[in-house]
Amino acid sequence: EKIDANGALKKLELQYPRNFNFGYDVVDVIAARTPQKKALVWCNAEGEEHIFTFEDIRRFSNRMAHVFQKAGIQRGDRVMVVLKRHYEYWFAAIALHKLGAVMIPATHMLTVSDFAYRMESARMRGIICTPQNDVPRKIREALAKTGLAAKLWTVRQDAEGFDNMSKAMNKESAEREVFARAETSVEDPMLLYFTSGTTGEPKGVIHDFAYPLAHIVTAKYWQQVQENKLHMSVTDSGWAKFGWGKIYGQWIAGATIFAYDMDKFVPTKLLQKIQDYKLTTFCAPPTMYRFMLQEDVASFDLSSVHNFATAGEPLNAEVTIAWERLTGKKIREGFGQTEGPVLLATFPWIEPRPGSMGKPSPLLNIKLLDEEGIEVPDGEEGAICVTGLKEAYPPGLFTGYYREPERTREAVGGEYYNLHDMAWRDSDGYCFFVGRNDDVIKCSG
């Protein structure tokens, strides 16, 4: 950590082996060194609670990897994961990373047509899903609609046409020696996210095996997670925000992930969880802060939380002012896209300024550019762009759109990547979000 004379973190550079694999080189290494270190504290709205150590995550992910492998899943194969906030998501993610497969997170809220579109686009070899919310039926109908085939699993419960992964895992070894380490490269595709599709059909966003490392900045320097302390990001596993806040950077930085598996957001119940589990760091969309502010926030003891963060939509200045008045803590805003890690944020060396999303990440070269690609002066609107792609392609930035080479070249084949999000910068370097330059933004996702 090198802080310059102005109190800002100097330009960060990540160094990592060319075969870095989060499953082997983070999860398994932590499990070997400190097997009883807590990785995940999980509870649900029905009152269940499970605590998993890194040794548990290692063992369960190996067992699931064996099941996947016996079904023919291997390096480069696409597998859709629709597991909400179930603890099995963490097993599945690590298992697929270890095999070198490409994980496709998806939300349970998708329709039959949504699933069919993804199936036709990605041609996945396997799908593992929740038995809840009628998801198995929708997947069966989507497969019938497309005429495609895939190996199907649910967790915990049986479902017509699906194998029960929970039962299958119990028959498998927890040791990795059963399968050899996949010969993955950091340049291999690891994740395939489908964007919201607010301006047309969803795009398939590809992230490589270096992607988890970029979230060191997300977790340590924006969310400010702490060693062996509980961090909660409120998000479903179908969104990229899950990768931002509930697995990669948090585990690398030594934090314990707290997960509350809920179908419906009830502000008082979430506030109760923060109080009862004494969370240290917390992140949620602005909409959730707004709903919590409609409750008696002062009646809950939130003093354990050292840092509140938010992302996903613009944060109104009134919300952060009201939250600070009730809790004594400001809300630190972060900004980014499915296509990357946190790009701008109110980092520890930045005093939060109401209405501002902060300053650029020290991991990336962020500039506000006009239509000619020239940086705009303070006070003028410009497009948020990640620059310097030709000099050194930044870790964490997506590597392309799935099976769309022309769109990929247009987006990241030049000197910079244009997010098509507009902002302006004040004389102190703070950036303020203006909006999409296509006038479309999705809130409360």
Secondary structure as GFF3:
##gff-version 3
##sequence-region A 1 445
A	DSSP	alpha_helix	22	22	.	.	.	ID=ss1
A	DSSP	pi_helix	23	28	.	.	.	ID=ss2
A	DSSP	alpha_helix	29	33	.	.	.	ID=ss3
A	DSSP	beta_strand	38	44	.	.	.	ID=ss4
A	DSSP	beta_strand	49	53	.	.	.	ID=ss5
A	DSSP	alpha_helix	54	70	.	.	.	ID=ss6
A	DSSP	beta_strand	78	82	.	.	.	ID=ss7
A	DSSP	alpha_helix	88	99	.	.	.	ID=ss8
A	DSSP	beta_strand	102	105	.	.	.	ID=ss9
A	DSSP	alpha_helix	112	122	.	.	.	ID=ss10
A	DSSP	beta_strand	126	129	.	.	.	ID=ss11
A	DSSP	alpha_helix	135	146	.	.	.	ID=ss12
A	DSSP	beta_strand	151	154	.	.	.	ID=ss13
A	DSSP	beta_strand	163	164	.	.	.	ID=ss14
A	DSSP	alpha_helix	165	170	.	.	.	ID=ss15
A	DSSP	three_ten_helix	176	178	.	.	.	ID=ss16
A	DSSP	beta_strand	189	194	.	.	.	ID=ss17
A	DSSP	beta_strand	204	208	.	.	.	ID=ss18
A	DSSP	alpha_helix	211	216	.	.	.	ID=ss19
A	DSSP	pi_helix	217	223	.	.	.	ID=ss20
A	DSSP	beta_strand	230	233	.	.	.	ID=ss21
A	DSSP	alpha_helix	240	245	.	.	.	ID=ss22
A	DSSP	alpha_helix	248	252	.	.	.	ID=ss23
A	DSSP	beta_strand	256	261	.	.	.	ID=ss24
A	DSSP	alpha_helix	267	277	.	.	.	ID=ss25
A	DSSP	beta_strand	281	283	.	.	.	ID=ss26
A	DSSP	alpha_helix	286	293	.	.	.	ID=ss27
A	DSSP	three_ten_helix	297	299	.	.	.	ID=ss28
A	DSSP	beta_strand	307	310	.	.	.	ID=ss29
A	DSSP	alpha_helix	317	327	.	.	.	ID=ss30
A	DSSP	beta_strand	331	336	.	.	.	ID=ss31
A	DSSP	beta_strand	342	345	.	.	.	ID=ss32
A	DSSP	beta_strand	359	360	.	.	.	ID=ss33
A	DSSP	beta_strand	365	369	.	.	.	ID=ss34
A	DSSP	beta_strand	382	387	.	.	.	ID=ss35
A	DSSP	beta_strand	400	401	.	.	.	ID=ss36
A	DSSP	alpha_helix	405	412	.	.	.	ID=ss37
A	DSSP	beta_strand	416	425	.	.	.	ID=ss38
A	DSSP	beta_strand	431	436	.	.	.	ID=ss39
###
